[in-house]
Amino acid sequence: LEFRRVLFRSGARATAMEVSSRDLAQGRVDCCDFDVAVFTNLRGDHHEGDAASCRNATAELFRRLTDPERQRAVINLDVSTAEDGEKPFDDAAYFSEAASAVPIVTYATQEDKADEADVFVERADLSLFETAVTIRTPVGTFDAITGLVGEVNVSNVAAAVAAGIRSEEHTSELQSP
């Protein structure tokens, strides 16, 4: 967190950080007041315990979002495969309920979620050195190329775009020239 203080003292207006369910369960970010919380996925390697413990710790972050004028939740609608021996769980519905006090922006990469998502990856071309995507947003569709490779980063790019959508008034910044 010291690095973030230096950024703000230097004039930065915003910063982003990844927070695991382990960090949340251990209270490592209790002092942070987040404007935007993004649910990407649950991976058991971030938390000791079962998926339910991981899910509950993560939901606390979304329950802390209470100011609809300033805060937003970004929720991944894609369905993750269940861990061995576990039943599939609707993470999107669970975290949407936890964040019900604030506006929610959704994103997806899976074709069956295209109509539900605010931000949807219509096309992703993966290569050895870059990823090219076509992303549909509430204000239009645009193409982007990133040096981030791999399918997981297609979802991460969609999450970043969705996080940039703070309100209808600010979506003009996402429009293509």
C-alpha positions in Angstrom: 0.0 0.0 0.0 3.0 2.3 0.5 3.5 2.3 -3.3 0.0 3.5 -3.8 0.5 6.4 -1.4 3.5 7.5 -3.5 1.4 7.3 -6.6 -1.3 9.5 -5.2 1.2 12.0 -3.8 2.6 12.2 -7.4 -0.8 13.1 -8.8 -2.3 9.7 -9.7 -6.1 9.8 -9.4 -6.7 6.0 -9.4 -4.9 2.7 -8.9 -5.8 -0.9 -9.3 -4.8 -3.9 -7.2 -5.5 -7.6 -7.2 -7.0 -8.9 -4.0 -7.3 -12.6 -3.3 -9.9 -14.2 -1.0 -7.0 -15.0 1.3 -6.2 -11.3 1.5 -9.8 -10.5 2.3 -10.2 -13.3 4.9 -7.0 -12.1 6.7 -8.2 -8.5 6.7 -5.2 -7.2 4.7 -7.4 -4.7 2.8 -9.8 -3.7 5.6 -8.3 -0.2 5.5 -9.1 0.2 1.7 -12.2 1.9 0.4 -12.7 0.5 -3.1 -14.6 2.4 -5.8 -14.8 -0.6 -8.1 -14.7 -4.3 -7.2 -14.2 -6.8 -10.0 -15.1 -10.5 -9.7 -13.1 -12.5 -12.2 -13.2 -16.0 -11.0 -12.6 -18.2 -8.0 -9.5 -20.3 -7.9 -8.8 -22.6 -5.0 -5.1 -21.7 -5.0 -5.8 -18.3 -3.5 -7.4 -19.5 -0.3 -6.9 -22.3 2.2 -10.2 -24.1 2.4 -13.1 -25.1 0.2 -14.7 -23.1 -2.5 -17.5 -21.9 -0.2 -14.9 -20.3 2.2 -13.3 -18.6 -0.8 -16.6 -17.4 -2.1 -17.7 -16.0 1.3 -14.5 -14.1 1.8 -14.7 -12.6 -1.6 -18.4 -11.7 -1.2 -17.4 -9.5 1.8 -15.6 -7.1 -0.6 -18.9 -6.7 -2.6 -21.0 -6.3 0.5 -18.7 -3.3 1.5 -19.8 -1.5 -1.7 -22.6 0.7 -0.4 -22.4 4.1 -2.2 -24.2 3.9 -5.5 -23.0 7.3 -6.6 -19.3 6.4 -6.3 -19.0 2.6 -6.3 -19.5 -0.1 -8.9 -19.3 -3.9 -9.0 -18.1 -5.7 -12.1 -19.2 -9.3 -12.4 -18.0 -12.0 -14.7 -21.0 -13.9 -16.1 -18.9 -16.8 -17.5 -19.5 -20.1 -15.9 -16.4 -21.7 -14.4 -15.9 -25.4 -14.4 -16.5 -26.9 -10.9 -13.5 -28.1 -8.9 -13.2 -31.9 -8.6 -16.2 -33.3 -6.6 -18.0 -30.0 -6.3 -21.3 -29.0 -7.8 -21.4 -26.1 -10.3 -22.3 -22.8 -8.5 -23.7 -19.6 -10.0 -21.0 -17.2 -8.9 -22.4 -14.3 -10.9 -25.7 -14.5 -9.1 -24.1 -14.8 -5.7 -21.8 -11.8 -6.2 -24.5 -9.8 -7.8 -26.6 -10.3 -4.7 -23.7 -9.3 -2.5 -23.2 -6.1 -4.5 -26.9 -5.3 -4.7 -26.5 -1.8 -3.2 -24.5 -0.5 -6.1 -24.7 -0.5 -9.9 -23.4 -3.6 -11.5 -21.6 -3.9 -14.8 -21.3 -7.4 -16.3 -18.9 -9.0 -18.8 -18.5 -12.3 -20.5 -16.5 -14.2 -23.1 -18.8 -17.3 -23.4 -21.2 -17.2 -26.4 -24.2 -18.2 -24.3 -23.8 -15.1 -22.1 -23.6 -12.6 -25.0 -27.1 -11.3 -24.6 -26.8 -10.9 -20.8 -23.4 -9.1 -20.6 -22.9 -5.4 -20.7 -19.4 -6.0 -22.1 -18.9 -9.0 -24.4 -15.8 -10.3 -26.2 -17.2 -11.0 -29.7 -13.9 -12.2 -31.1 -10.5 -13.2 -29.7 -7.5 -14.1 -31.9 -4.7 -15.6 -29.8 -1.1 -15.7 -31.1 2.3 -16.3 -29.6 3.0 -12.6 -29.0 -0.4 -10.9 -28.7 -4.1 -11.2 -28.4 -6.5 -9.3 -30.7 -10.1 -8.9 -29.5 -13.3 -7.3 -30.6 -15.3 -6.1 -27.6 -18.9 -4.9 -27.5 -19.8 -2.3 -24.9 -23.0 -0.3 -24.2 -21.7 2.5 -26.4 -20.3 0.5 -29.3 -17.9 -2.1 -30.5 -14.1 -1.7 -30.8 -11.0 -3.7 -31.7 -8.0 -3.9 -29.4 -4.6 -5.6 -29.4 -2.7 -6.5 -26.2 0.6 -8.1 -25.5 -1.1 -10.2 -22.9 -1.4 -13.7 -24.2 -3.6 -16.7 -23.3 -7.3 -17.2 -22.9 -7.4 -16.1 -19.3 -6.2 -12.6 -20.5 -9.1 -12.3 -22.9 -11.4 -12.4 -19.9 -9.0 -10.0 -18.0 -9.2 -7.5 -20.9 -13.0 -7.7 -20.8 -12.9 -7.1 -17.0 -10.7 -4.1 -17.4 -13.1 -2.6 -20.0 -16.1 -3.3 -17.8 -14.3 -1.7 -14.9 -13.9 1.4 -17.0 -17.6 1.8 -17.4 -18.5 3.8 -14.3 -21.7 5.4 -15.4 -23.7 6.2 -18.5 -22.2 9.7 -18.5 -18.6 8.3 -18.7 -19.0 5.7 -21.4 -18.3 8.2 -24.2 -14.6 7.6 -23.5 -14.9 4.1 -24.7 -16.3 5.1 -28.1 -14.2 4.4 -31.2 -12.9 7.4 -33.1 
